[in-house]
C-alpha cells in the first residue's frame, strides 16, 4: 500500500534544497518525493541490476551515495544514473545508509531475508552497524544491532 508507485529502498534529503530523493532497488528507478502529498515522481534509472534493499544518503555537500549489491555508488540527481565507487568488502548487503554530522558514512548490513550467500531464505546472522569509506566504498563492521533493523538516521545537534 501507500502512495508510492514502487517499493522504495531508502530515502535521502538534500541538505541544501531539502528535496527528498528515493531509490528502488527492485525497479532500478530514481525518484523525488513531494513533501506535501507524499507522492513519488519517477525521473531516472540507476542502470543497476535489481536488488531487494539498498541504502541512500546525502553528505553535507548534497552528494547522494547509495548501495546496491555489495558496492557503494554516487547518484546523479538529474538522471538517477549510478557511478560505482568500490566494493564494500562485506559479506551481506547494506540496506540503510546515513551520514553523521561529521560526514562519516554509516550503514546497516545484513539480516532480514538476505543471507550472506545471497540466496532467498532466512538470514543466518543479525544486522550489523558498519562504517563506510565514502572515497573507496570499503566498509568495516562496528557491532551487531537488533534483528531486522532496516533504517538509520542521525539527528543534527543544535
N, C-alpha and C positions, 0 to 999 in steps of 0.2 A: 503494500500500500504506500500511501504518501503521494506527494505532488511530483516526484521525480520521474523522468522518462526512462531512467536506467538505474540499476543498483550502483550507488556511488561508493567508492573505496575509501576516500578520505577527502577532507576539505582543508583549505588554507586561506588566510586572509592577507591580502597585500597590505603592508603597514603604511603605505603612502596613499593609495587610492581607496582602501577599505573594500575593494572588490573581493567577493568570496569566489574562489576558484574551487573546482571539484574535478575529480578524475574517476573514471570507472575502469577498473582492471578487466572486468568481464566483457565490456563492449568496446574498449580501447578509445573511448571518446573523452574529450576535454570539455568542461562546462564552466559557465559562470552561474551564480545563484542570485536571484533577485532578493534583496533583503526585505522588501515589502511583502511580496507574495510567497516567497519560498520556492518559486518555480525555477527550474534549471533551464539554461539556454545552451544547447549543444553548439559549439563553434569550431571544434577542431578534432583531429585524430592524432593520437600519440604515436601511431605506427609501431606499437609494441604488440607482442603476442598476447592474447587474452590470458588473464590470470584472476583467480578469486583473491581479492585483497590488494594490498599495496598501500603505501603511505604518501602523503603530500604535505609540504611545509614551505613557508616563506621565510627567508632570512631577513635581517634588518635592512637590507638594501632592496628588498622586494623580489629577489631571485627565487623562483619556485623550484624546489627539489622534490623528487619522488623516487619511490622504489617500485620495482616490478621484477618478478622473478628474483634473482639474487644480485641485482645491480642497482646502483644509485644513478639517477638521471637529473638533468635540469629540463624544465619545460618552457617552451616559447609561449608567452602569454597572449600572443596574437593568433598563432596557428595550432597550439597544443602539441606541436612536434617535440618529441623527447630526444635529448642528446645524452649518450652514455658518458658517465664519469669513470666508473670502475665497479668491479665486483665487491660485495660486502665481505666475502670470506666466511660467512655464517653458514650454519647447517640447515636453517629454515628461513622462510620468507620474513620480511619486515612488513608488518601490517598497519603500522601507525608511525607518524613522524611529527616532531616539532622541534623548533629551535628554542634554546633558553634565552634569557635576556642578554647573555654574553655571547650569543651567536654560536653556541655549541649545539650540534645536531644530535638528537636522541631519537630512539625508535623502540618499538615493541616487536620482538622476534618470536615466531613460532606459536605453538599451541593450536587451539581450535581443531579444525579437521584438516590441517595441512602438516602432516608429519615430515620429519627430515628427509624421508625418501621421496617426497613429492607426490606420492600416490594418495588418492582419496581414502579416508578412513579416520579412525580415532588417532589423535596425536599420542606419541609416546613420551612427550615432555611438556612441561608447562611453558608459560610465556616468560621472556627474559627482557629486561631493560638493557638496551645497548647504546653505546656512543659511536657515532659515525664520523669519520673524517670527511668533511664536505668537499675537500680538494681531490681525494683519491677514491672515496667510496668504501674504504676499508673500515670495518666495524669491529667492536670489541664488546663482549658480554660483560655487564656490570653486576647483574644479580637477577635471581629469579623473582617473578612477580606473581600476582594471583592468576589463577587459571582463567582463560577466555578474555583477558584484558585486551581490548581492541581499539583503544583511543589514548591519546596523550596530549596534554596541553600545559603550557606554562603561563602563569598569570604574572604580568609585569608588576614589580614592586614600585610603589609610588611614594 
